[in-house]
Each structure stands twice: as structure tokens, then as C-alpha cells.
């Protein structure tokens, strides 16, 4: 059964991902689901250990930025609202 989730991404990354998904005849939702399945079904302990395939690198732009440190709710809220300006 499918469940809905709301995610926020950089607009440029989303546009590239949509184009990639369309070229490969897959929905963006299924593309993200596939990537999450790969990450969660492996034995990797952190994002830094996970090897990113070349095709994923083609979708993204520049170096990957992992934000693995815990942030306070106040900081997350401030970041969210500042990105909406």
C-alpha cells in the first residue's frame, strides 16, 4: 500500500530529477522510492558509507551535502521559513 509523504528539495535538483525520471519512463515518486529502498535494504551504517551510483550523480549537481548532525526544532523552523522568502 502506498503512503504519501511531503519532502522539500532544491528546485534545480527536482527539475533535473523529473527530467531524468521522464527520460527513463518512471515517475519521480517511484524513482525516489527505488533510491530509498536501495539505501535502507543495505548494510550501510551512514550516508557517507553508501556508494552513490553514477546515474544518481547525473541527477544531482555538485558535491553531495549530508546534514547528519541533529538540529534543534527552532533551527529547523528558522531554516524552513528563511527558504520560503
Backbone as XML, in Angstrom:
<?xml version="1.0"?>
<chain id="A" units="angstrom">
  <residue number="1" name="UNK">
    <atom name="N" x="0.841" y="-1.178" z="0.000"/>
    <atom name="CA" x="0.000" y="0.000" z="0.000"/>
    <atom name="C" x="0.883" y="1.237" z="0.000"/>
  </residue>
  <residue number="2" name="UNK">
    <atom name="N" x="0.566" y="2.188" z="-0.828"/>
    <atom name="CA" x="1.337" y="3.428" z="-0.905"/>
    <atom name="C" x="0.916" y="4.382" z="0.212"/>
  </residue>
  <residue number="3" name="UNK">
    <atom name="N" x="1.880" y="5.145" z="0.695"/>
    <atom name="CA" x="1.626" y="6.192" z="1.684"/>
    <atom name="C" x="2.191" y="7.489" z="1.133"/>
  </residue>
  <residue number="4" name="UNK">
    <atom name="N" x="1.538" y="8.589" z="1.444"/>
    <atom name="CA" x="2.001" y="9.890" z="0.955"/>
    <atom name="C" x="2.950" y="10.509" z="1.967"/>
  </residue>
  <residue number="5" name="UNK">
    <atom name="N" x="3.939" y="11.240" z="1.426"/>
    <atom name="CA" x="4.900" y="11.947" z="2.261"/>
    <atom name="C" x="5.249" y="13.255" z="1.548"/>
  </residue>
  <residue number="6" name="UNK">
    <atom name="N" x="5.498" y="14.290" z="2.318"/>
    <atom name="CA" x="5.880" y="15.575" z="1.737"/>
    <atom name="C" x="7.361" y="15.812" z="2.000"/>
  </residue>
  <residue number="7" name="UNK">
    <atom name="N" x="8.104" y="16.095" z="0.951"/>
    <atom name="CA" x="9.538" y="16.339" z="1.051"/>
    <atom name="C" x="9.866" y="17.680" z="0.408"/>
  </residue>
  <residue number="8" name="UNK">
    <atom name="N" x="10.958" y="18.287" z="0.841"/>
    <atom name="CA" x="11.417" y="19.542" z="0.246"/>
    <atom name="C" x="12.815" y="19.349" z="-0.308"/>
  </residue>
  <residue number="9" name="UNK">
    <atom name="N" x="13.008" y="19.768" z="-1.562"/>
    <atom name="CA" x="14.294" y="19.661" z="-2.227"/>
    <atom name="C" x="14.605" y="20.971" z="-2.927"/>
  </residue>
  <residue number="10" name="UNK">
    <atom name="N" x="15.851" y="21.150" z="-3.271"/>
    <atom name="CA" x="16.263" y="22.281" z="-4.086"/>
    <atom name="C" x="15.532" y="22.179" z="-5.422"/>
  </residue>
  <residue number="11" name="UNK">
    <atom name="N" x="14.977" y="23.288" z="-5.891"/>
    <atom name="CA" x="14.173" y="23.283" z="-7.111"/>
    <atom name="C" x="14.950" y="22.792" z="-8.334"/>
  </residue>
  <residue number="12" name="UNK">
    <atom name="N" x="16.206" y="23.170" z="-8.441"/>
    <atom name="CA" x="17.027" y="22.732" z="-9.579"/>
    <atom name="C" x="17.206" y="21.216" z="-9.566"/>
  </residue>
  <residue number="13" name="UNK">
    <atom name="N" x="17.394" y="20.647" z="-8.389"/>
    <atom name="CA" x="17.548" y="19.194" z="-8.279"/>
    <atom name="C" x="16.249" y="18.506" z="-8.682"/>
  </residue>
  <residue number="14" name="UNK">
    <atom name="N" x="15.128" y="19.039" z="-8.229"/>
    <atom name="CA" x="13.831" y="18.456" z="-8.585"/>
    <atom name="C" x="13.611" y="18.491" z="-10.096"/>
  </residue>
  <residue number="15" name="UNK">
    <atom name="N" x="13.925" y="19.606" z="-10.713"/>
    <atom name="CA" x="13.740" y="19.709" z="-12.167"/>
    <atom name="C" x="14.599" y="18.700" z="-12.910"/>
  </residue>
  <residue number="16" name="UNK">
    <atom name="N" x="15.827" y="18.521" z="-12.490"/>
    <atom name="CA" x="16.709" y="17.523" z="-13.115"/>
    <atom name="C" x="16.186" y="16.112" z="-12.867"/>
  </residue>
  <residue number="17" name="UNK">
    <atom name="N" x="15.725" y="15.862" z="-11.655"/>
    <atom name="CA" x="15.212" y="14.533" z="-11.314"/>
    <atom name="C" x="13.949" y="14.216" z="-12.121"/>
  </residue>
  <residue number="18" name="UNK">
    <atom name="N" x="13.071" y="15.197" z="-12.289"/>
    <atom name="CA" x="11.861" y="14.989" z="-13.091"/>
    <atom name="C" x="12.227" y="14.655" z="-14.534"/>
  </residue>
  <residue number="19" name="UNK">
    <atom name="N" x="13.178" y="15.393" z="-15.070"/>
    <atom name="CA" x="13.620" y="15.153" z="-16.447"/>
    <atom name="C" x="14.231" y="13.750" z="-16.568"/>
  </residue>
  <residue number="20" name="UNK">
    <atom name="N" x="15.056" y="13.393" z="-15.601"/>
    <atom name="CA" x="15.673" y="12.065" z="-15.612"/>
    <atom name="C" x="14.606" y="10.973" z="-15.543"/>
  </residue>
  <residue number="21" name="UNK">
    <atom name="N" x="13.657" y="11.136" z="-14.627"/>
    <atom name="CA" x="12.594" y="10.142" z="-14.469"/>
    <atom name="C" x="11.785" y="10.009" z="-15.760"/>
  </residue>
  <residue number="22" name="UNK">
    <atom name="N" x="11.454" y="11.135" z="-16.375"/>
    <atom name="CA" x="10.687" y="11.110" z="-17.622"/>
    <atom name="C" x="11.457" y="10.387" z="-18.727"/>
  </residue>
  <residue number="23" name="UNK">
    <atom name="N" x="12.741" y="10.666" z="-18.840"/>
    <atom name="CA" x="13.568" y="10.022" z="-19.872"/>
    <atom name="C" x="13.657" y="8.514" z="-19.655"/>
  </residue>
  <residue number="24" name="UNK">
    <atom name="N" x="13.492" y="8.073" z="-18.410"/>
    <atom name="CA" x="13.584" y="6.654" z="-18.094"/>
    <atom name="C" x="12.218" y="6.021" z="-17.845"/>
  </residue>
  <residue number="25" name="UNK">
    <atom name="N" x="11.172" y="6.746" z="-18.248"/>
    <atom name="CA" x="9.809" y="6.239" z="-18.182"/>
    <atom name="C" x="9.430" y="5.725" z="-16.789"/>
  </residue>
  <residue number="26" name="UNK">
    <atom name="N" x="9.722" y="6.538" z="-15.782"/>
    <atom name="CA" x="9.401" y="6.205" z="-14.404"/>
    <atom name="C" x="8.928" y="7.493" z="-13.723"/>
  </residue>
  <residue number="27" name="UNK">
    <atom name="N" x="8.021" y="7.348" z="-12.785"/>
    <atom name="CA" x="7.569" y="8.548" z="-12.079"/>
    <atom name="C" x="8.629" y="8.983" z="-11.076"/>
  </residue>
  <residue number="28" name="UNK">
    <atom name="N" x="8.587" y="10.244" z="-10.729"/>
    <atom name="CA" x="9.522" y="10.757" z="-9.734"/>
    <atom name="C" x="9.317" y="10.039" z="-8.397"/>
  </residue>
  <residue number="29" name="UNK">
    <atom name="N" x="8.080" y="9.756" z="-8.059"/>
    <atom name="CA" x="7.789" y="9.033" z="-6.814"/>
    <atom name="C" x="8.450" y="7.654" z="-6.801"/>
  </residue>
  <residue number="30" name="UNK">
    <atom name="N" x="8.348" y="6.940" z="-7.909"/>
    <atom name="CA" x="8.944" y="5.588" z="-7.970"/>
    <atom name="C" x="10.468" y="5.660" z="-7.982"/>
  </residue>
  <residue number="31" name="UNK">
    <atom name="N" x="11.023" y="6.700" z="-8.592"/>
    <atom name="CA" x="12.472" y="6.895" z="-8.585"/>
    <atom name="C" x="12.964" y="7.089" z="-7.151"/>
  </residue>
  <residue number="32" name="UNK">
    <atom name="N" x="12.303" y="7.974" z="-6.406"/>
    <atom name="CA" x="12.679" y="8.222" z="-5.014"/>
    <atom name="C" x="12.475" y="6.960" z="-4.176"/>
  </residue>
  <residue number="33" name="UNK">
    <atom name="N" x="11.365" y="6.249" z="-4.414"/>
    <atom name="CA" x="11.101" y="5.004" z="-3.696"/>
    <atom name="C" x="12.223" y="3.991" z="-3.948"/>
  </residue>
  <residue number="34" name="UNK">
    <atom name="N" x="12.648" y="3.883" z="-5.203"/>
    <atom name="CA" x="13.728" y="2.968" z="-5.558"/>
    <atom name="C" x="15.013" y="3.321" z="-4.807"/>
  </residue>
  <residue number="35" name="UNK">
    <atom name="N" x="15.348" y="4.615" z="-4.793"/>
    <atom name="CA" x="16.568" y="5.051" z="-4.112"/>
    <atom name="C" x="16.489" y="4.783" z="-2.607"/>
  </residue>
  <residue number="36" name="UNK">
    <atom name="N" x="15.350" y="5.071" z="-2.009"/>
    <atom name="CA" x="15.191" y="4.821" z="-0.576"/>
    <atom name="C" x="15.254" y="3.325" z="-0.258"/>
  </residue>
  <residue number="37" name="UNK">
    <atom name="N" x="14.688" y="2.514" z="-1.138"/>
    <atom name="CA" x="14.748" y="1.055" z="-0.950"/>
    <atom name="C" x="16.195" y="0.573" z="-0.987"/>
  </residue>
  <residue number="38" name="UNK">
    <atom name="N" x="16.969" y="1.088" z="-1.933"/>
    <atom name="CA" x="18.385" y="0.704" z="-2.037"/>
    <atom name="C" x="19.152" y="1.084" z="-0.774"/>
  </residue>
  <residue number="39" name="UNK">
    <atom name="N" x="18.911" y="2.289" z="-0.283"/>
    <atom name="CA" x="19.627" y="2.774" z="0.904"/>
    <atom name="C" x="19.259" y="1.959" z="2.142"/>
  </residue>
  <residue number="40" name="UNK">
    <atom name="N" x="17.959" y="1.725" z="2.336"/>
    <atom name="CA" x="17.509" y="1.082" z="3.574"/>
    <atom name="C" x="17.668" y="-0.435" z="3.575"/>
  </residue>
  <residue number="41" name="UNK">
    <atom name="N" x="17.844" y="-1.047" z="2.413"/>
    <atom name="CA" x="17.987" y="-2.509" z="2.387"/>
    <atom name="C" x="19.444" y="-2.959" z="2.432"/>
  </residue>
  <residue number="42" name="UNK">
    <atom name="N" x="20.356" y="-2.014" z="2.476"/>
    <atom name="CA" x="21.784" y="-2.362" z="2.520"/>
    <atom name="C" x="22.280" y="-2.361" z="3.959"/>
  </residue>
  <residue number="43" name="UNK">
    <atom name="N" x="23.472" y="-2.794" z="4.146"/>
    <atom name="CA" x="24.051" y="-2.853" z="5.480"/>
    <atom name="C" x="24.859" y="-1.621" z="5.853"/>
  </residue>
  <residue number="44" name="UNK">
    <atom name="N" x="24.686" y="-0.536" z="5.120"/>
    <atom name="CA" x="25.460" y="0.668" z="5.384"/>
    <atom name="C" x="25.019" y="1.328" z="6.684"/>
  </residue>
  <residue number="45" name="UNK">
    <atom name="N" x="25.979" y="1.804" z="7.444"/>
    <atom name="CA" x="25.713" y="2.407" z="8.739"/>
    <atom name="C" x="25.487" y="3.915" z="8.662"/>
  </residue>
  <residue number="46" name="UNK">
    <atom name="N" x="25.948" y="4.557" z="7.585"/>
    <atom name="CA" x="25.768" y="6.001" z="7.445"/>
    <atom name="C" x="25.719" y="6.365" z="5.966"/>
  </residue>
  <residue number="47" name="UNK">
    <atom name="N" x="25.288" y="7.574" z="5.675"/>
    <atom name="CA" x="25.244" y="8.036" z="4.288"/>
    <atom name="C" x="26.627" y="8.112" z="3.669"/>
  </residue>
  <residue number="48" name="UNK">
    <atom name="N" x="27.615" y="8.416" z="4.491"/>
    <atom name="CA" x="28.980" y="8.515" z="3.987"/>
    <atom name="C" x="29.499" y="7.174" z="3.466"/>
  </residue>
  <residue number="49" name="UNK">
    <atom name="N" x="28.954" y="6.057" z="3.981"/>
    <atom name="CA" x="29.371" y="4.720" z="3.545"/>
    <atom name="C" x="28.680" y="4.287" z="2.261"/>
  </residue>
  <residue number="50" name="UNK">
    <atom name="N" x="27.577" y="4.899" z="1.936"/>
    <atom name="CA" x="26.764" y="4.467" z="0.799"/>
    <atom name="C" x="27.366" y="4.935" z="-0.521"/>
  </residue>
  <residue number="51" name="UNK">
    <atom name="N" x="27.684" y="3.991" z="-1.412"/>
    <atom name="CA" x="28.250" y="4.389" z="-2.714"/>
    <atom name="C" x="27.135" y="4.907" z="-3.619"/>
  </residue>
  <residue number="52" name="UNK">
    <atom name="N" x="27.290" y="6.102" z="-4.116"/>
    <atom name="CA" x="26.270" y="6.688" z="-4.984"/>
    <atom name="C" x="26.611" y="6.321" z="-6.422"/>
  </residue>
  <residue number="53" name="UNK">
    <atom name="N" x="25.660" y="5.671" z="-7.068"/>
    <atom name="CA" x="25.864" y="5.231" z="-8.444"/>
    <atom name="C" x="26.003" y="6.426" z="-9.370"/>
  </residue>
  <residue number="54" name="UNK">
    <atom name="N" x="26.639" y="6.207" z="-10.500"/>
    <atom name="CA" x="26.879" y="7.283" z="-11.468"/>
    <atom name="C" x="25.582" y="7.926" z="-11.932"/>
  </residue>
  <residue number="55" name="UNK">
    <atom name="N" x="24.535" y="7.123" z="-12.123"/>
    <atom name="CA" x="23.280" y="7.691" z="-12.614"/>
    <atom name="C" x="22.635" y="8.613" z="-11.597"/>
  </residue>
  <residue number="56" name="UNK">
    <atom name="N" x="22.856" y="8.382" z="-10.313"/>
    <atom name="CA" x="22.338" y="9.290" z="-9.291"/>
    <atom name="C" x="23.137" y="10.590" z="-9.327"/>
  </residue>
  <residue number="57" name="UNK">
    <atom name="N" x="24.430" y="10.475" z="-9.529"/>
    <atom name="CA" x="25.272" y="11.668" z="-9.618"/>
    <atom name="C" x="24.867" y="12.546" z="-10.789"/>
  </residue>
  <residue number="58" name="UNK">
    <atom name="N" x="24.384" y="11.933" z="-11.865"/>
    <atom name="CA" x="23.950" y="12.700" z="-13.026"/>
    <atom name="C" x="22.716" y="13.540" z="-12.709"/>
  </residue>
  <residue number="59" name="UNK">
    <atom name="N" x="21.889" y="13.063" z="-11.806"/>
    <atom name="CA" x="20.674" y="13.785" z="-11.435"/>
    <atom name="C" x="21.020" y="14.984" z="-10.558"/>
  </residue>
  <residue number="60" name="UNK">
    <atom name="N" x="21.989" y="14.813" z="-9.691"/>
    <atom name="CA" x="22.347" y="15.889" z="-8.773"/>
    <atom name="C" x="23.365" y="16.826" z="-9.407"/>
  </residue>
  <residue number="61" name="UNK">
    <atom name="N" x="23.655" y="17.893" z="-8.702"/>
    <atom name="CA" x="24.616" y="18.870" z="-9.209"/>
    <atom name="C" x="25.617" y="19.168" z="-8.110"/>
  </residue>
  <residue number="62" name="UNK">
    <atom name="N" x="26.891" y="19.050" z="-8.408"/>
    <atom name="CA" x="27.923" y="19.387" z="-7.429"/>
    <atom name="C" x="28.109" y="18.304" z="-6.376"/>
  </residue>
  <residue number="63" name="UNK">
    <atom name="N" x="28.832" y="18.671" z="-5.351"/>
    <atom name="CA" x="29.122" y="17.745" z="-4.270"/>
    <atom name="C" x="27.880" y="17.503" z="-3.414"/>
  </residue>
  <residue number="64" name="UNK">
    <atom name="N" x="27.742" y="16.283" z="-2.930"/>
    <atom name="CA" x="26.632" y="15.964" z="-2.036"/>
    <atom name="C" x="26.884" y="16.614" z="-0.683"/>
  </residue>
  <residue number="65" name="UNK">
    <atom name="N" x="25.828" y="17.123" z="-0.107"/>
    <atom name="CA" x="25.934" y="17.754" z="1.205"/>
    <atom name="C" x="25.060" y="16.975" z="2.172"/>
  </residue>
  <residue number="66" name="UNK">
    <atom name="N" x="25.691" y="16.219" z="3.051"/>
    <atom name="CA" x="24.959" y="15.422" z="4.024"/>
    <atom name="C" x="24.810" y="16.209" z="5.307"/>
  </residue>
  <residue number="67" name="UNK">
    <atom name="N" x="23.609" y="16.303" z="5.789"/>
    <atom name="CA" x="23.359" y="17.006" z="7.035"/>
    <atom name="C" x="22.955" y="15.961" z="8.071"/>
  </residue>
  <residue number="68" name="UNK">
    <atom name="N" x="23.947" y="15.404" z="8.720"/>
    <atom name="CA" x="23.687" y="14.307" z="9.635"/>
    <atom name="C" x="23.664" y="14.726" z="11.099"/>
  </residue>
  <residue number="69" name="UNK">
    <atom name="N" x="24.046" y="15.968" z="11.384"/>
    <atom name="CA" x="24.028" y="16.436" z="12.762"/>
    <atom name="C" x="22.618" y="16.815" z="13.157"/>
  </residue>
  <residue number="70" name="UNK">
    <atom name="N" x="22.250" y="16.493" z="14.380"/>
    <atom name="CA" x="20.921" y="16.842" z="14.877"/>
    <atom name="C" x="20.817" y="18.352" z="15.027"/>
  </residue>
  <residue number="71" name="UNK">
    <atom name="N" x="19.684" y="18.898" z="14.580"/>
    <atom name="CA" x="19.425" y="20.318" z="14.707"/>
    <atom name="C" x="18.230" y="20.501" z="15.632"/>
  </residue>
  <residue number="72" name="UNK">
    <atom name="N" x="18.212" y="21.622" z="16.309"/>
    <atom name="CA" x="17.088" y="21.903" z="17.194"/>
    <atom name="C" x="15.855" y="22.222" z="16.361"/>
  </residue>
  <residue number="73" name="UNK">
    <atom name="N" x="14.703" y="22.055" z="16.943"/>
    <atom name="CA" x="13.452" y="22.353" z="16.261"/>
    <atom name="C" x="13.412" y="23.826" z="15.834"/>
  </residue>
  <residue number="74" name="UNK">
    <atom name="N" x="13.950" y="24.691" z="16.700"/>
    <atom name="CA" x="13.981" y="26.120" z="16.412"/>
    <atom name="C" x="14.833" y="26.406" z="15.169"/>
  </residue>
  <residue number="75" name="UNK">
    <atom name="N" x="15.990" y="25.759" z="15.062"/>
    <atom name="CA" x="16.883" y="25.941" z="13.919"/>
    <atom name="C" x="16.237" y="25.418" z="12.640"/>
  </residue>
  <residue number="76" name="UNK">
    <atom name="N" x="15.606" y="24.278" z="12.720"/>
    <atom name="CA" x="14.934" y="23.694" z="11.551"/>
    <atom name="C" x="13.818" y="24.619" z="11.071"/>
  </residue>
  <residue number="77" name="UNK">
    <atom name="N" x="13.052" y="25.130" z="12.015"/>
    <atom name="CA" x="11.954" y="26.039" z="11.686"/>
    <atom name="C" x="12.485" y="27.307" z="11.016"/>
  </residue>
  <residue number="78" name="UNK">
    <atom name="N" x="13.549" y="27.878" z="11.565"/>
    <atom name="CA" x="14.141" y="29.091" z="11.003"/>
    <atom name="C" x="14.668" y="28.841" z="9.600"/>
  </residue>
  <residue number="79" name="UNK">
    <atom name="N" x="15.315" y="27.714" z="9.391"/>
    <atom name="CA" x="15.825" y="27.358" z="8.065"/>
    <atom name="C" x="14.687" y="27.215" z="7.067"/>
  </residue>
  <residue number="80" name="UNK">
    <atom name="N" x="13.623" y="26.544" z="7.500"/>
    <atom name="CA" x="12.468" y="26.352" z="6.631"/>
    <atom name="C" x="11.860" y="27.689" z="6.207"/>
  </residue>
  <residue number="81" name="UNK">
    <atom name="N" x="11.589" y="28.561" z="7.187"/>
    <atom name="CA" x="10.952" y="29.833" z="6.876"/>
    <atom name="C" x="11.863" y="30.752" z="6.068"/>
  </residue>
  <residue number="82" name="UNK">
    <atom name="N" x="13.170" y="30.705" z="6.299"/>
    <atom name="CA" x="14.072" y="31.552" z="5.520"/>
    <atom name="C" x="14.160" y="31.081" z="4.064"/>
  </residue>
  <residue number="83" name="UNK">
    <atom name="N" x="13.942" y="29.774" z="3.821"/>
    <atom name="CA" x="13.992" y="29.264" z="2.450"/>
    <atom name="C" x="12.733" y="29.646" z="1.656"/>
  </residue>
  <residue number="84" name="UNK">
    <atom name="N" x="11.680" y="30.036" z="2.361"/>
    <atom name="CA" x="10.421" y="30.399" z="1.700"/>
    <atom name="C" x="10.392" y="31.864" z="1.279"/>
  </residue>
  <residue number="85" name="UNK">
    <atom name="N" x="11.393" y="32.640" z="1.675"/>
    <atom name="CA" x="11.425" y="34.080" z="1.350"/>
    <atom name="C" x="11.873" y="34.329" z="-0.061"/>
  </residue>
</chain>
